[in-house]
Structures are given as structure tokens and as C-alpha cells.
Amino acid sequence: MQKVLKLKSDEEALKLFGNLDENITFAEEKFNINVCARGHKLTITGESKNVSNAQIFFQNMLRAIRRGESVAFNNLSNFLSDNWRHKDKKQKDVHREEAVFVTFKGKVINPRSEGQKNFITYAKHHDIIFCIGPAGTGKTYLAVAIALNYLKQRRVSRIILTRPAIEAGESLGYLPGDMYAKINPYLRPLYDALYEMIGFDEVAQNIEKGIIEIAPLAYMRGRTLNDSFIILDEAQNSNPLQMKMFLTRLGLSSQCIITGDITQIDLPYKDQSGLVQVQSILNKISGIKFVYLTESDVVRHKLVKDIIKAYEKENKRRKKEKN
């Protein structure tokens, strides 16, 4: 079954779809349907009952938007039908109990795929986790949520977030400002995740107190990081020496998550990646776990999965031609 909703303007579409299409993702998971959003048209496809319930959900939101009311991710359950609202309340109670983290706005962060569930489970039982997968699989987002949960439970006293400052086709030298101003854009995804989960004010306060530290990978050299939750993001852009340096910073009562996408290496040669090399060096050590996410774990726009599949198909074709 298929239903189409027509919208009046770009502004109306943006409010209905939500930030990064999060309202659409919510509906797809809630009703087990597929939603295609193009321009001023929303197409809902799936089983008849599910499509009808999803249509009611989007129509309720649309009426609220046209009345000038607020439509936000944390109040989406208000727009469900009565039956679904009752069901959703029960699900929310369970989700809160099992949540990885609950944001300052009340949004419950839970794993949304089988691969993400494995990531969360392994993180509970291993001190060092490598999470490797393509863009959009929630590697960084979930890692930050886990770290904040540890901090909230006082299992660690601080969070340290770091990334390699590697040029991806652009020169740092042409960027304005001092060195910190030049590398700050590379750290922006980490700030974004923190802002969404605990808000601007708390992030600023925790950074000022040293409870949260965000710094480029080079700044980790020579340190011993005790009682900390440490995240190395974009690890595919670290070289083998940097990876060894980072892993040997781990101190007492600390835990570490390393995330990266080995299909998007910005180093001159892919075999220089510390994340590629470390898989064969540390894969048999107890206490260290490698988790691999795939396109089936992508939680961004549906087209992201299709893009990843298309690139994988092209890479296989090129490898075949070389052989």
C-alpha cells in the first residue's frame, strides 16, 4: 500500500521531516514502513495498517505545524493515534530502562540495529573496543553516549575525545586563525554530539572544569589517562605510530573506544593507516574487541545506504579488473 502527503512549502517540509530527517526515521522504525521525502511530497509505503497509522501520524504533525505549534523529536509521541500512543508509552518506559543515555531534552538513545546492539554489549565487557564501519552507522554518536553514561554513573571522572587532524583535500595553511582555530573544525562532530546530548551550557562548564576534554590526537603524546573514558574518532586517519602512541596512553580504571571507517582514509597511502594495521596485531588479545558495522546499520537518510552499496559495488568491480 502507498499513500502520498503533499506539502505547501520548503519550511513546512523541513519542520515535518525533522533535523537530519529524524522524524522520518522515527516513523519508519515505529510503523515498519518506508518513507520517501522529495521536495514537497512525502510517500509512505508498506503494509496497509502500518501505512494508515503512519499517515495519521504525519497528518497530525502537519496540522500542528500549520497551527504554528512546536514539533520536536522529544514530543513526537503526541502525534500518534490513540492506540499507538498507549503502545508507545509502554515502549518508552522499557526503552528508558535499557537506554544507553537520555539527553537533556528527554530523547532516549538506544541501539537501532543489530550491529549497534553488539557494539553496546561488547562495550560493557571490554576495556578497548574498535568500532569499524561506514558513514552513518552511529559509531561516534553511540561512543559519546556510552561515555556520558559512564560519567553520569561516576564510573569515570572525565571524558577525553580526540581525532587526528588530517587534511581531506584541503590545506590547513589556508585556513584563518592560530593552530587551534585551524584544527577546531576537525573536532566539530564531537562537539555536535555532546551539544545534542547534554546541551551547550553543560558542555561548556564541563570543558572549563576539565571533566570533558576535546583535543587533536597529537596532544595525547606523553600522557597517562587514568579514570577516564577515551574516544579516538576517525581513527582510520591515524598512522601506525600514532595508533600505538594512543593505545599506550590507557591508564588505570579507564576505558577506550576507537571508531573509524577504513573505506574513507585521507592518508596518502591506505596501508599507512593505523586502524588498518592494528586489526591484525591486536585481534587475539583478551579484553580488546573489534566490532564491524555495515550498510545495514546505517541510521541516516535511506539514500546513504544506497550510496554506500554503490561505492562498494564500484570498488569490487575495480578490484576485479586489476586481478
Phi, psi and omega in degrees: 000146181222136176231146181238131173251132179255135183251163186265336186203167176297321181297318178296319179296316180300317180292321181290319183287328180087169179297123183054035178060030184293331178291325178292316178300318177303312182294320180299319180285321183293317187253359181057053180230171173249137180237128176247117182250114179223118180058237182258029182226134179240119182250124182251126183231138178161197178293149189309308183297317181294319179295318179298317178294321178293322179297316177301317180301309182290324178294321177298317178297317182297319178297320179295317179299317182289340173273356180085014180277160182282132173238108182230160185302324184282357176236023182295331181297340179294340186259005176283159173294164184304315180297316181289328180296319178295317179295320182295323179299316178298316180296320181297320179299318178293316182298321180295322179294325184261006188297144170289317178197149175246122185289169181294344176265000179092003178287129181270123179262115179228157174298141185242013177205168180296319179297319178295323177299317178297318179302311180298316182297313181295326180296335179285339190238001181229143181279333177232123179238130170256120178247111186243128180182170183287173179300144174087005181268003174080021183301303183294315183301311180292322179300317179294320179298318178298315181298316180295326177295317177299318180294318180298322180277359180062031174280340172223162181257351179201162177240133178238120181245130184217156179213149170289140176265082183252136180285124179256073178086359179231155182263129177299329184298335182272352179280145182285161173093180178283185185298320181295320178296327180290322184271345184304320178301330179292336183266356186304319179301328178290317176299316182302316180296317179296315180300319181293326187272322183234357176090157184300314185296314182291324176299312181299316180296317181291326176292318180298323180278351181084009179285326174240131178233131177237120187208156176293156185303323182302334182284354181277344185300135175083002184259156170240120190256094180269153173049045187227153168252119189244132178237125171255112182260155181055041186293344178297341180263013172265145176272169183304322180292320178295320179297315178298315179302314182295312184295331181274006174277343187300123181254194181291144177057036180240157176225153188221136172237131178244124181241152178181165179235105185285000174266356180231064180268126182262003176288157181304321179229133185298330182286357175273355184287126177294330180288325177292314184292322188294337182298323181274346183269320189248004189291349181249008181273128178294138182097349176245133182229135175257126178243131182245120176262154182232185180298338178291346179262002181294130182242015174269199179305143182308325182295337179299319177300316181295323179295315180298317179298319181297318178293320178297320179297318179294320178297319178296320179297318180294319178298321180295320179295321180294323180282000000 
